[in-house]
Amino acid sequence: PWGAWKQADPPTVGMDFWKQSGASNLRQKLPSAQPAAPATWQPSAPQSWQQGAPPSAPQAAPQSWQQGGQPVVQPGAPQSWQQGAPQSWQQGAPQSWQQGAPASAPQSWQQGAPQNALQGVQPAWPLTAPQAAEPGVPPGAQQAAQPVALPNAAPSAESSARCPSLFAAVFTRREDLERRALVRKMWLDASQNWGQVVARFAVCGAVEGEDPSLKDQLMNESATYHDLMLLDCEEGYLNGILTRKVLASMHAFLMHYSHLQLFMKIDDDTFIVPHKLCDLMVYRRENNMTMDSVYMGVFAEIEAGENMEKGNPVVRDPSSPFYESVENYPEDIYPVSAKGGPGYILSKRAVKQIAVKGIGQSNVLTNEDKSVGVWVEHLKQEGEQLDFVNLKGTDGYEEHKDFIPTSGKWSDYPFILHHHLAAETISCLHEVDMAGDPDRLIDECFEGEEA
């Protein structure tokens, strides 16, 4: 039995960052939990380790976990752990000896570790079970004509406790440390107004010619905040590059955060009002509309004349950066899809089918948001019933500037998702939101935005 355990390929998300510039095999891994550790090692581990305070090297521990990947910094752990713990244990170990690694342990740590190993320490990986699925299935795809938005009321304890758990993959670039520093508080506070929100800043591996000091900066950032998620991808926007990053983040969600109910992709230049989005979800639940099969996002900015009746035409001009070849996508019109920048939400059920059935990998289009629309369309053609929910928001681009309020009271600010903002603006708007004063003005937040 030890041979199979020694040969198990550790996950590439998280700790491979410290071993090499980029993960190697995330696209090839199935989104399944790591196998539980064989039961035979449980009694062989020293008693001191089982209580969370290992004063000496566990020489009785099995060879299979003494020959794993190189961990980062584990103060207080015996030397044999520092050199030999497999990655799944590096990421899932109790917080007491996991001070240098991101808190992104796979679910297998919960299932494979002996119960007495958890005594006396605080696990870095949440042990709470996901909420039960809401009863009821919608009769079919619901494409709302109007975006859904609720008043800017202060978040209530009741709504916070009743929101479905959510994983947010916040797309960012490796070098944008200052931006992350400014928007991080918004994501740290999201759970206060929600229930359970786990946000991770999704970054790709190093590129050739990158400043060597950037890796050290990222290591320090991760050791401090534990919210970076390294993906096996390259940074970019068009030609399917961003689409592949979305697929990588979906696989990471299924491998490491599958106890959460919803998946969200969102850019780091998007402001989100979590309690307004949460209140919408509570409203749906109270009106027998399930969250088990949803596709939520900014599909159409109604005030600007957009609608959800049909998708956008496919660009066939080879000189356009949005060019899509007939070989890659033969249809003339894309399916309806949410805009990529402001962010979109998919239920875990939908993400799992996209990843496991190969729907995503078989349909990598030039544009990320159009790709997701195609994936969802495939699910619908297979009989999956999805609710399309148009959220009140904006992509923030020039053609919509006349419809975007940048002054006035917070109570009049209409959006749940607001894309294309400076980090300082996001930080300011979040401060206004958390103040809970509906009469507070938002004018100062937009002073730094370009006209």
Secondary structure, 3 states (H helix, E strand, C coil): CHHHHHHCCCCCCCCHHHHCCCCCCHHHCCCCCCCCCCHHHCCCCCHHHHCCCCCCCCCCCCHHHCCCCCCCCCCCCCHHHHHHCCHHHHHHCEHHHCCCCCCCCCCHHHHHCCHHHHCCCCECCCCCCCCCCCCCCCCCCCECCCCECCCCCCCCHHHHHCCCCEEEEEECCCCCHHHHHHHHHHHHHHHHHCCCEEEEEEEECCCCCCCHHHHHHHHHHHHHHCCEEEECCCCCCCCCHHHHHHHHHHHHHHHHCCCCCEEEEEECCCEECHHHHHHHHHHHHHCCCCCCCEEEECCCCHHHCCCCCCCCECCCCCCCCCCCCCCCCCCCECCCCCCCCCCEEEEHHHHHHHHHCCCCCCCCCCCHHHHHHHHHHHHHHCCCCCEEEEECEECCCHHHHHHCCCCCEHHHCCCCEECCCCHHHHHHHHHHHHHCCCCCECHHHHCCCCC
